């Protein structure tokens, strides 16, 4: 029995009959399937740990390479990774056995004869991930494959009892099953369910506070696992973190430093530093929606960026018969905004300008990316925001480019699934390397135990 926690657990699921159980225990897994030894008094144990770590790093580097440039020949992989052909071959063999990579016949060029060459690529069908975004009004769910393609998506109204976590957890579990069954995929290849919520999520996956849902200290992951009845790990994250994962999958810039801002029912952010989400001391960094836009302490619970800058003021203006996301898109498409809409846009522009100005001064990001259903309206206020920022930015600071991405209704759900997918590609952090394999710090699976027959 091997306890699995962290970024590479899915790679080691070579036994398709393996079962997983939701667990709170922290542990590690070696790539050989052997349980790490705590007794490091002889050289063999230390050598084994070092060898396993090197294998882990090489396999992860190979996956990252295939994600960036696929398909590739074995020679290409060896050259790009700086490995011998023999070592690269061993790495590829592990990925093929884990079904995370496949071999493709290279088409022959015109006029040539002989056997076609073999190239290696990520296997889209090697792993599947469910993502579900929770708001007070809807549950948006998607199923994505290992390439990140969306295979199935369903959006349903949230329970009228959304303040009660139990019915919401049951609805999440039911939706996850519908997504998988509807796509007809092998349930044994589903590597987890990512759940994003509009609130503060601790490192253990507990929702510490979600004002819009009126939740406090809710272990929604455990509730979903209990309702699901399937051996799939649950990963709970903040909705802005999920959005950053979705944008990262589409991002061709590979920016190491940026601020991702979610404009939705409320406002949240993911702060990307050195290519990873900055968590802060307690894991709560990025809660910009609680930024107070007033000098009076009495306004701390009312005049916040999230309350003033969310889509609430736009709701009375939405066309009837449309979802919130569809209605906001309709407002954005209007050629001549009505007087009431123009007034709301003007107030919103002032709120967003002040919020971004504060964030630029504090964080000095290289880029700002706006996403979420309300971001579709940013083009209506972009010029006004730009004017305010340029007039008030501290001398010497460069105004970072502000872009809009991920405005589709299911983008955050795609990102929730993406946090699970991305964890497979994470390299270990030096401060996380201990005995055996590191426990991933930026992205975590809910801890599971896996029955595993080693290679």
Secondary structure, DSSP 8 states (H G I E B T S, - for coil): -EEE-STTTGGG---TT--EEE--------TTS----S---SHHHHHHHHHHHHHHHHHHHHHHHHHHS-SEEHHHHHHHHT--HHHHHHHHHHHHHTTSEEEEE----TT--S---EEEEE-GGG-EEEEEEE-SSEEEEEEEETT--EEEEEEEE--TTTTSHHHHHHHHHHHHHHHHHHHT--GGGEEEEEEEESSEE-TTS-EEEETTTTEEEE-HHHHHHHHH-SS--EEEEEHHHHHHHHHHHH-SS--SSEEEEEESSSEEEEEEETTEE---SSS-TT-GGG-B-SS-GGGTTTSBHHHHHSGGGGGGGS-TTS-HHHHHHHHHH-SS--HHHHHHHHHHHHHHHHHHHHHHHHH--SEEEEESGGGGGHHHHHHHHHHHHHHHS-TT----EEEE---STTHHHHHHHHHHHHHTT----GGG--SSS---SSS----EEE-----
